[in-house]
Amino acid sequence: MLSLVYFLISVMSRQVASLNSYPIPLYMDEMLNSGRYVYDKQSTPTQNEGMSTKVNLSMYIEGLSSFRTQTMDFQVDVYFQQFWRDARLAHNESKRILIRDKKILDKMWHPDIYFANARIAEFHEVTQPNFLIWIERDGSILYDTRISMVVMCMMNLAKWPLDDQTCYLRILSYAYDVEQLQIAWSDNEPITRNPNIAMSDMHIVDLRPGICDGNYSTGVWSCVTAEFYVKREITHHVMQSYVPTTLIVVISWFSFWLDVEAVPARVSLAITTLLTLSTQANAARMALPEVSYMKAIDVWMGTCMMFVFGVMIEFTIVNYAQRQGKDGVGVKTRIF
C-alpha cells in the first residue's frame, strides 16, 4: 500500500513539476549548441575557478531481490538522484527548467558517476527514458534517473544458514579525481527504501551511507558506499535441514531397542539413516558455492553423522561382546 502511495506521489510530483517548470528556453538551447567556446561540456562547472565540483547523492531503493550465495550477488532497483551547481546554466526564468530530452542531456556537463562493483547496470526506458533534470535559477541542478543493477557481494558463509551479511554498493567518478570532483551523500536521509520490500530468504536490518575514498595509482578518488545489512531467514532451513536431520538421528536410536541378535535389522537401520543424512548434506551443499572454510551447516551435518555412526559402533561392540560371552559359556560346558 505504501509503495502505491509513493508511486502516486511520484506521479503527482511530476505533474506538479510540469506546472512549476518550463521547458528549456531557446537561448539556453542555443548556448548548449554553440560549441565548447561558449559552453564546454567537457569542463566541470568549477574548473575555471580552480575548485573541485561538489556532487551530492541520494537514493530511493524501489526493489531488492534475494541475495544469491551461488553467484555472490544481488539485484537492486533504485531511483538515483544527483545534485550539483553549474553557474553557466543559471537563468532568469520565473520557474525552474525541466529537461526530458536525452539529446539535451548529452550536451550538458553531468557527473560521470558509475557503480564500481555492479556486474550489470541499465537505465529504464519504458515507456519513456526514466529520467528528469531540473535547473533552478541559480544553476542548481537535479538529475534523477531509475537504474537496475546486479551488484557483487562477497559473502562470508561461515555461519550459514545462521548468517547475516553486509554488502556494499560502491559509487564513484570514472574520470575525475578528488581535485576535480567530490561526491558525498546528501545530509537529509540519503538512502531510503520502499517499506514493502520483502525477500524470500533475507530481511533488511539496516541501510547506511558510507565513505570509501581511496588512493589509486592514478590519484585520490572520491567514493561513497551504500551499505546493505541483511539477515538470513532461518525458518526455511529449520524445516528443510535441521528438523529432518534431527528426526533421522532419533530414528537411528531405535536400534537400541532391537534385539542384539537382529543383525540385519540393526545394520539396515543404521546404514539407511547414514545414507539419508548424506543425501541431506549434499542437498544443503548444492545451494552453496565451493569455499575453503567450514560452515555452520557442515558442523551440524557432521555432528548428526557422528551420532548415527556411534549407533553402528555401539551395535558392533555389543554384538561382539554378546558373541564372546556365548563362546565362553560353550567352552565351560564342554570342559565340565
C-alpha positions in Angstrom: 0.0 0.0 0.0 2.8 2.4 0.9 4.5 1.6 -2.4 1.3 2.6 -4.2 1.2 5.8 -2.2 4.8 6.6 -3.1 4.1 5.9 -6.8 1.1 8.2 -6.8 3.1 10.9 -5.0 5.8 10.5 -7.6 3.4 10.8 -10.5 1.7 13.8 -8.9 5.1 15.4 -8.2 5.9 15.1 -11.9 2.5 16.6 -12.8 3.2 19.5 -10.4 6.7 19.8 -11.8 5.2 20.4 -15.2 3.2 23.2 -13.8 6.1 24.6 -11.8 8.7 24.4 -14.5 9.4 25.5 -18.1 10.8 23.6 -21.0 14.4 24.6 -21.9 14.3 28.2 -23.3 15.6 28.8 -26.8 18.6 30.9 -25.6 19.8 28.1 -23.4 19.4 25.5 -26.1 21.4 27.8 -28.5 24.1 28.1 -25.9 24.4 24.3 -25.5 24.7 24.0 -29.3 27.3 26.8 -29.7 30.3 24.6 -29.0 33.0 24.4 -26.4 33.9 28.1 -26.6 30.5 29.1 -25.2 29.7 26.0 -23.1 32.3 23.3 -22.8 30.6 20.1 -21.6 34.0 18.5 -21.1 34.8 21.0 -18.3 33.5 20.8 -14.8 31.4 23.7 -13.6 34.1 25.0 -11.3 37.2 24.1 -13.4 37.9 27.8 -14.3 37.7 28.7 -10.6 40.4 26.1 -9.7 38.0 24.2 -7.4 36.5 20.8 -7.3 32.8 20.4 -8.2 30.7 19.0 -5.3 28.0 16.5 -6.2 25.5 15.3 -3.6 23.8 12.0 -4.0 20.6 10.4 -2.7 18.9 7.1 -3.4 15.5 5.6 -3.1 15.5 1.8 -3.2 12.4 0.6 -5.1 13.2 -3.1 -5.1 15.7 -5.6 -3.8 15.9 -9.2 -4.7 17.2 -12.3 -2.9 21.0 -12.3 -2.1 22.3 -15.3 -4.2 25.0 -17.3 -2.4 26.0 -19.3 -5.5 26.8 -16.2 -7.6 27.7 -13.9 -4.7 25.4 -11.0 -5.9 22.0 -9.4 -5.5 19.7 -7.3 -7.6 18.6 -3.8 -6.7 16.3 -1.2 -8.5 16.9 2.4 -7.4 15.8 6.0 -8.1 19.2 7.7 -8.2 19.5 11.5 -7.6 22.5 13.7 -8.2 22.7 17.3 -7.2 25.2 19.9 -8.3 25.5 23.5 -9.3 26.5 24.8 -12.7 26.6 28.6 -12.7 26.9 28.5 -16.5 23.3 27.3 -16.7 21.8 30.0 -14.4 18.8 31.7 -15.9 16.2 34.4 -15.2 13.1 32.3 -15.8 10.4 32.6 -13.2 10.3 28.8 -12.8 12.8 26.1 -12.9 13.6 24.5 -16.2 12.6 20.8 -16.9 14.6 18.7 -19.3 13.3 15.4 -20.5 15.3 15.1 -23.8 18.4 12.9 -23.7 19.9 14.8 -26.6 19.9 17.9 -24.4 21.4 15.9 -21.5 24.2 14.8 -23.8 25.1 18.4 -24.5 25.4 19.3 -20.8 28.1 18.5 -18.4 27.0 16.0 -15.8 28.9 13.7 -13.4 30.3 10.5 -14.8 29.1 8.5 -11.8 29.4 4.8 -12.1 28.9 1.8 -9.8 32.2 0.1 -9.3 31.0 -3.4 -8.2 28.0 -3.7 -10.4 28.1 -6.7 -12.7 25.2 -5.3 -14.8 23.5 -1.9 -14.7 20.9 -0.5 -17.0 18.6 2.5 -17.3 14.8 2.0 -17.6 13.5 3.0 -21.0 9.8 2.0 -20.8 7.6 3.8 -21.7 10.0 6.7 -22.0 13.5 7.1 -20.7 13.1 7.3 -16.9 15.0 10.5 -16.1 14.5 14.2 -15.5 16.6 17.2 -15.0 15.6 20.3 -13.1 17.7 23.5 -13.5 17.0 26.2 -10.8 17.5 29.9 -11.4 20.9 29.9 -9.7 22.1 26.9 -11.8 21.4 24.3 -9.2 20.7 21.0 -11.0 18.8 17.8 -10.0 19.4 14.8 -12.2 17.0 11.9 -11.3 17.1 8.6 -13.0 16.0 5.0 -12.5 18.6 2.2 -12.6 18.5 -1.6 -12.2 21.7 -3.3 -11.2 23.2 -6.7 -10.3 25.7 -6.0 -7.6 28.6 -8.2 -6.5 28.7 -9.0 -2.7 31.5 -11.2 -1.3 29.6 -13.1 1.4 31.2 -14.8 4.4 29.3 -18.1 4.7 31.0 -19.4 7.8 27.8 -19.1 9.8 25.4 -20.2 7.0 22.4 -20.6 7.4 22.6 -18.6 10.6 24.5 -15.8 9.0 24.0 -12.1 8.4 25.7 -10.2 5.6 27.0 -6.7 4.9 27.1 -5.8 1.2 28.4 -2.6 -0.3 27.4 -0.6 -3.5 30.5 1.5 -4.3 29.8 4.8 -6.2 32.5 7.0 -7.7 33.5 9.1 -10.6 35.2 7.3 -13.5 37.4 10.2 -14.9 37.6 12.9 -12.3 39.9 12.6 -9.2 39.1 14.3 -5.9 40.8 17.6 -7.1 38.1 17.9 -9.8 35.1 16.2 -8.4 34.0 15.4 -4.9 30.9 13.3 -4.2 29.1 12.9 -0.9 25.7 11.8 0.4 23.0 14.3 0.9 22.5 15.4 4.5 18.8 14.6 4.8 18.0 10.8 4.6 20.4 10.0 1.7 19.2 6.4 1.4 15.6 5.4 1.8 13.6 2.4 0.7 10.3 1.0 -0.3 8.8 -0.3 3.0 7.1 -3.1 1.1 10.3 -4.7 0.1 10.2 -8.4 1.0 12.7 -11.2 0.2 12.1 -14.9 0.5 15.3 -15.7 2.4 16.6 -12.4 3.8 15.3 -9.4 5.7 16.8 -5.9 5.7 18.3 -4.9 9.1 19.6 -1.5 8.1 20.7 0.7 5.2 23.6 3.1 5.8 25.6 5.6 3.8 29.4 5.3 3.9 32.6 6.7 2.5 35.3 4.8 0.6 37.7 7.5 -0.6 40.9 5.7 -1.6 44.4 6.1 -3.2 44.9 4.6 -6.6 47.9 4.5 -8.9 46.2 7.4 -10.8 45.4 9.5 -7.8 42.9 10.0 -5.0 39.3 9.4 -6.0 36.1 10.5 -4.1 34.0 7.5 -3.3 30.8 6.7 -1.3 29.1 3.5 -0.5 25.5 2.3 0.2 25.8 -0.4 2.8 23.1 -3.1 3.0 22.8 -5.0 6.3 20.7 -8.1 5.8 20.0 -11.2 7.9 19.0 -14.6 6.6 15.6 -16.0 7.4 16.0 -19.3 9.3 12.5 -20.8 9.1 13.1 -22.4 5.7 16.4 -24.0 6.8 14.9 -25.3 10.0 12.2 -27.1 8.1 14.4 -28.3 5.3 17.6 -29.2 7.1 17.5 -29.1 10.9 14.2 -30.8 11.6 14.7 -33.7 9.1 18.2 -34.5 10.2 17.2 -34.4 13.9 14.4 -36.9 13.1 16.9 -39.1 11.2 19.2 -39.2 14.2 16.3 -40.1 16.5 15.2 -42.9 14.2 18.7 -44.3 14.2 18.4 -44.6 18.0 15.5 -47.0 17.6 18.1 -49.7 17.1 18.9 -49.6 20.8 15.6 -51.3 21.4 16.1 -54.0 18.8 17.4 -57.4 19.9 21.1 -57.6 19.7 20.8 -60.7 17.6 18.7 -58.9 15.0 21.8 -58.1 13.0 20.1 -57.4 9.6 17.5 -55.0 11.1 20.0 -53.0 13.1 22.6 -52.8 10.3 20.0 -51.8 7.7 18.6 -49.1 10.0 22.0 -47.6 10.7 23.1 -47.6 7.1 19.8 -46.3 5.8 19.9 -43.3 8.2 23.5 -42.7 7.4 22.8 -42.6 3.7 19.8 -40.4 4.2 21.9 -37.9 6.2 24.5 -37.9 3.4 21.7 -37.0 0.9 20.5 -34.2 3.1 24.1 -32.8 3.4 24.6 -32.9 -0.3 21.3 -31.1 -0.9 22.4 -28.4 1.5 25.7 -28.0 -0.2 24.1 -27.7 -3.6 22.8 -24.3 -2.7 26.3 -23.0 -1.8 29.5 -22.2 -3.7 32.6 -24.2 -3.0 34.5 -22.4 -0.3 37.7 -23.4 1.6 36.3 -22.9 5.1 33.9 -24.9 7.3 30.3 -23.7 7.5 27.8 -24.0 10.4 25.7 -26.4 8.3 28.8 -28.6 7.9 29.3 -28.8 11.7 25.6 -29.7 12.1 25.6 -32.4 9.5 29.0 -33.8 10.7 27.6 -34.0 14.3 24.5 -35.8 13.1 26.6 -38.3 11.2 28.8 -38.9 14.3 25.7 -39.8 16.3 24.5 -42.2 13.6 28.0 -43.7 13.2 28.1 -44.0 17.0 25.0 -46.2 16.8 26.8 -48.5 14.4 29.9 -48.6 16.7 27.6 -49.4 19.7 26.0 -52.2 17.9 29.3 -53.7 16.8 30.7 -53.6 20.4 27.6 -55.1 21.9 27.3 -57.8 19.2 30.9 -58.7 19.6 30.6 -58.9 23.4 27.5 -61.0 23.2 29.2 -63.5 20.9 32.2 -63.6 23.1 30.0 -64.3 26.0 28.3 -67.2 24.2 31.7 -68.7 23.2 32.9 -68.5 26.8 29.8 -70.4 28.1 30.2 -73.1 25.4 33.8 -73.7 26.4 32.9 -74.1 30.0 30.1 -76.5 29.1 32.5 -78.7 27.2 35.0 -78.7 30.0 32.6 -79.7 32.6 
